[in-house]
Amino acid sequence: MMKKKLIGPFKQILSLTDLPLKGSLTDSALNIITESGILVEGETITAIGNFAQLRDQQSSDVEILQLAGHWICTPGYVDCHTHIAFGGNRANDFALRNAGASYLDIAEAGGGIWSTVRHTRQATEDELVDAIINRVQALLAQGITTIEVKSGYGLSVAEELKMLRAIKTAQQHVAVDLIPTCLAAHMKPKDYNGDAASYLQEIATQLFPILRTEKLSNRIDAFVEQSAFSAAEIKPYFETARSMGFDITVHADQFSTSGSAVAVEYQAVSADHLEASTEQEIALLAASDTVAVALPGASLGLGCGYTPARRLLDKGASLAIATDWNPGSAPMGQLMTQAAVLAAAEKLTNAEVFAALTFRAAKALNLTDRGRLAVGELADFSLYRTDNYQNIPYLQGSLQPEQVWKKGKQIFTKGA
């Protein structure tokens, strides 16, 4: 039998209970539990309430982890869109872009996404595993306990398998949950002799069955964009994915529209980017169950506008925020910094920010057992040494958790 643990007292527990999955949120709707504790048994939360009362109610076999000073507790964050399985570096792309070079200029100089594909193909599977683990540890230190990880820099059956197997192996060495996503439809590889339709058919017929057999991914992603795949090209691919029971997600409306309409049509769990979305696309997403995922790191990296987060929320959409950590457009990998920047630009409430990093981000991964602090939820949470949860977004990422807990176990201690 797993020993029970009581952790506290906390000045505040940011529970995020009783908040809807969709639409705008006011800070007054937040359920802040004061002078409180969390009782954990196994992987789940079994009680939340006044710390002194919970302590007095426990039998002698309960481990009491009593904290000194001011602490607050938040749910573990969910980074629902990353590309942290990659080889190489594209610092030169950033320099060239800031110096005024075009996408074509950068590609001709040996940069761009194809540069990452070449470096990732050159990396061994073990090298990719090590790289993933190192980046996971950096995200864990920020309080992130669930991380989506995409393939998409292999762009062949064999190389995509190498990436997805590396993600699966990395999971065996980290305590956080890694959610693998197949992004073989990132772009048509430059060394593929056929057309886009032929490439997509090859991936769907040859790779998809192996994903099922080896349990490498339950999620299929695609970049629907003028520089990648058109809506018409991607629909047969998604038809196959849906017929095989995969969840669908879409890189949508980053530079031009059409991706979000495809996402809604195929009941995608999320549509990610959306910087180019107009009122038409916003209305479509708001009327659907597809989560809109903002990726402010890409806006910062590319120097372009942000996802219209305020309008999406006001129309009734569900908004998540993720790092998009990748070597090209979003190399920062700092979730709270990006969320705070987006909040200032789009006028998001603290409630909307924390919802976007927790239970709404979990919904973008089709997960319903995390992102809130309540009885029966996974015991995924972060402990900050402060007396006010507002300090977390206010300090724009410089206030980091002292402890991170995953499934009832302390898996990170700051400075340890």
N, C-alpha and C positions, 0 to 999 in steps of 0.2 A: 504494500500500500504506500502511495506517495504521501510524504509528510506534508501537512498543511503549513503555510507560511502566512504571517500577518505582517504587512509592510506599512509603515507610517510613523508618526502622523504627518499628514500633508496639510499645508495651509489651504491648498486648493487642489481638487481633482477635477480636471476638465473632462467630464464624462461623455459629452456629445450625444447623450441619449435624447429621445423625443424630438429629434430634428428630421425633417423630411429629406428624401433622396434628391428632390428636385426643387429648383426655384431659389429666390433670394432669401437671405437669413439676416435677422437683426441680432446684435450682441445680447440684447435683453432676453432672447430665447435660450441662451446658453444655461445649462444646468451645472452650476459650479458648486461642488460639494466641499464644505469647509471643515477644518479640523478632523480630517477623515483618515481612514485606513482601507487597505485592500486585502482581502483574504483570498489566498490562492490554494487550490488543491489540484495537483497534476498540472495540466496545461491550461486550465480554465479558472476564471474568477468565480468564487462561490459566495462572496458577500462584499458589499461596500457600505460603509457607514461611519459613524463617530468612532474614532480610533480607541478612545478610552473604554467605551462600551464594548466594542468588539474584543478588546484585549481581556476584559474582565469575564467575558463569556466563554473564553477558550479553555480547553483542557490542557494539561501539562505537556501533552505530546505535540502541541502546536509551536512551531518556531517563530518567535517574535523578533522581527527586525526593526528595531526602534531607531528612528532617525533624529539627530540633534540639529537644531537650527531650522531655518525656513526652507521648505521644499514644496514644489508643485509637481503634479503628475499628469501627463498627457497620454493618449493612446499612441501606440507605435505608428509611425508614419508609413504610408504605402507609396512607393515610387513606381507608378504604373506605366512608365514608358522610359526605357533606357536601351542603349546600344553598347553596353560595357564589355562585350566580347569582341575585341578587335586587336589588330596588330598595327604597329607604326605610330606615326605622329604627323599632324598637319599644321604645325605652328607656322610654316611658311605660307600656307593658304590664308591664315588670318592676317599676316603681314601684307601679303599681296592685295587682299580684299580691301584693307584699310588704306592702301596706297592707290586705290582706284581701279584695280584690275577687275575685269569681267569674269564671269563663270568660265567662258571659253578661254580667256587668257590663262586662268589658273589651271585648267585642264591641260592646255598645251605646254605649260611649265611642269607638268608631271604631277599635279595635285588633283584635288577633287575626290569624289567618292571612289573612283577607280584606283586611286593611289592606295586607299585603305583596303580595297579588295586585294590588290597585289601583295600588300604587306601581311594581310590576314592569311592569304593562301600560303605565303612563305613561312608563316609561324607553324610550329608543331602543335599538336593537340595539347601536349603538356604545357607548352608555353602559353597557350590560350587559357588553360585552367588556372595557371599562376596569375595571369593578368586579371582574370575575372575575380579571383579571391582577393587580390589586393584592392581592387575597386569596391568590392562588396564591403571590405573592412572600413573604407573611407565613408561609405554611405551609412554603415552601422553606427559609426561615431556621431552621426547626425540624428540618431534616433529612428532610423528607417529599419523596419523589421520585416518588410515584404518588398521584394524587388522584381519587377518584370525585366527580363533580359531577352533581347532579340538576336536572331541570326541576321543574315542579310549582307554580309561582307564576303560570302563564299561564292554565291551565284553560280553554283553547279550542284548537282545532286551530291557528289562526293564531298565537296567543300562545305556545303550547308550541313551535311551530316557531321562533319568534323566539328563545326561550331556548336551544334546542338548537343553532341556527345560531350563536348568540353563543358557546356553549361550543366549537364546532368552530373558530370564528375565533380565539378566545383560544388554542387549542392551537398555532396557527401562531406565536404570540408568546412562548411559554414553553418552557423545556427539559424540564420535568417532564412525565410522561404524565398527561393528563386522560382519565378514563374516564366518558363521558356516560351518564346513566341517564334514561329517560323516566318521570317521576312525574306524568303527567297525571291519574292516579287518586289525587290527594292529598285531594280532597274534592269533593263536587258543587258547582259554582260557583253562587253565590247568584243570578246573573243568567241561569241556564239554566232554560228553561220546562218541560222534561220531567222525568221521574223519573230516579233514579240509573241504572237499567238502560239507559235511552235514551241518557244521556250516555256511559256506558261503551261502548255499541255504536257510537256516533258516533266516539269516539276510536279504537276498534279498527279500524273500517272505513275511516276517512278519514285518520287520522294514521299508523298502523302502516306502511302501504305506502310512505309518503313517507320514514319513518325508514330503510327498506331502500334506497330509490332514492338518497337523498342521503347514505347511510351516516352518519346522525346519532346512532344509538345501537343497541347490540345487547342492551340491558337494559331490562326493563319492571318497574317498581316500583308498589306500591299500598299505601295506608294502610287496613289492615283494622281497623276500630275502630267503636265505637258512634257516634262523631261524624263518621265518614267513610263507609266502605263495609262492609257486612256480608259474612260469608264466602259466603253464598248469592249476593249481588250480584256478587262479584268472580270467582267461579269461571268463568263464561262468558268473561270478559275474559282470564283466564289461559289458558283453553283456546285462544282465538284466538292469544294470544302464543306459546304453546308450539307450536301447529301451524305458526307462521311461523318457528320456530327461534330465538326470543329467549330469552336467559337471564332467569330470573325471580328477583326479590328482593322481600321483604315487610317493611313497617313492621308489626311484630307485637307483640301483648301489651303495649302501652304502658300502657294504663289498664284494659283488660279482656282476657280470653283469647279465643281462636279463631283469631287470625292465625298462630300458629306451626303449628297443625294444617294450615292451608291451605298454608303454606310447605312442610311435609314432603310433603303430598299431591302438590304440583306440582313436587317436587324442586327447590325454589328453591336458588340458590347460597348465600343467606343469609337469616336472619330477624333483624331489627334492632330493638332496644329491649329487649323481654322483661322489663321491670320488674315486670309483673303475673304472670309465669309461675309456675305451681304445679308440684308434683312431677310431675303428669301431663304437662305441656308439656315440662318438663326431660327426662323419660324419652323422649318422642317425638323431641326434637332430638338427644339423645345416640345414639339408635339410627339416626339418619339421617346423610347426608353434608352436610346443610345447616349452614353455619357460623353460630354464635350471635354476634351483634355487639352488644357493650355500648356504650352511649352515655352515659357518666357526666356529660358536659356538660349533657345534658337534665335529669338528676336534680338537678344543682346549680342549674340555672336555674329549675326548677319547684319545688324544695324537696321532692322526693319520694324514695322509696327507690331503691336501685341495682338493676341487673340482678343476678340471683343467680349471679354468676360462679363462686364457689367450688363451689356445688352442680352447676352445669353441667359444670365440669371434672371433678369427682369422679365424676360419672355417665358420663363418657367423651365429652362434647361437644367440639367445636372452638370456641374462643373467640377473637374478634377484638375490638379496642377502636378506636373511631373518634371524631372530634370532634363529628359532627352539626352542624358550624358552620352556624347559621341565625340570622335576625334576631329570632326569637321566644324559643324555649326554650333555645337553646344558642349564645349570641353570643360565647363566650370564644375558641374556635378555637385552644386550646393543648393539643396532643395529649399531651405527656408529663406536664403538670400533671394532666390528667384521669386518665391512666393511673395515676399515683402515688397520687392520691386514692382511686381505685377499689381499688388494691392494698392500701392501708391498711384500707379498710372491709371488703373481702372476703377479706383474707389471701391475696394472690396472690404467688407466688414471682417473683423477677426473671426467671427463665426463662419463666414463664407470661406476664409482661408483655411481654417483648421478642418472644416468639413471636406474641402477639396484635397487635403493631404491625408485623409483618413478613410472614413466610411464611404465617401463618394468615389475616392480613388480605388477602394476595394471593389466597389460595384463595377468599375471599368475593367476589372479582372475577373468578374463573375464570382467574387468571394463575398460571403455574407456573415462570416464568423469573426470578423475583426474590424477595427476602426472606431469602436466605441468601448467605453469602460462600463460594463454592466455584467450582472450575473449570467453565466453561460457563455460569455464571449471568451475568445482566447486571451490569456494573460500576457498580452503584448503591450508594454508601456515604457515610457521614458520618464526619468526623474531629473528635474532641474533644481539647482540650488538658487531659488528666488522666491519671493513672496507674492508674485503677481504674474499670472499667465500672459498678460499683455506685453510683458517685457520680451517675450520670445520673438514675435514679429517686429516689435519696436526696435530691437537691437539687430535686426536684419541678418540673422545668421551668426552673429558673433557670440551669442549665448548658446552654448551647446550642452547637451545632457551630461550629467555626472554618472548616471547609470542607465543602462538599457536592459530591459527584461523581455524575453521571448518564450512564450509557452510555459510561463511559470518559473523560468530559470534566468538568473542574472548572467548575461552574456557579454556585457561591456562595462568597464569601469574606467572613467576618464583618468588618464595619467598612469594607468596600470600597465 
